[in-house]
């Protein structure tokens, strides 16, 4: 009987281990919660690295945009020097494209600026008529001398091809 009382008073060690594993009585955090906190630290540090990379990328984009605008203004300045704006009454030389020119037609046509639209597009005319299309400053060369006067031009609208073939 004494053996039974001792058994009841002191439960077997296997029973104690199962009850302690089922219900932790430790006030300290378990290893799984500690693991979660340490897992968050690399995530936040990698988040900081990504945030810095995004800031660096955005600053590079802003710098690239500013440099692109500077390059565009430089190109416009160079273009305005190379192709000055024509004034009404200026004599210009237009190169006739090979497609619009016959074998015996001249390579160039002389014309005069008779109108300017939107400060970039020029209406041109010569003795045979007014050209149908508008021309920009890079499509013709301005002469210093006035070879054609406004009084000599015709009001009839013609194409560049007709103007080139009519010169003969």
Beta strands, then each sheet from edge to edge (+ up, - down):
strand 1: 91-95
strand 2: 108-117
strand 3: 121-126
strand 4: 129-135
strand 5: 140-142
strand 6: 157-158
sheet 1: 5+ 1- 2+ 3- 4+ 6+
end
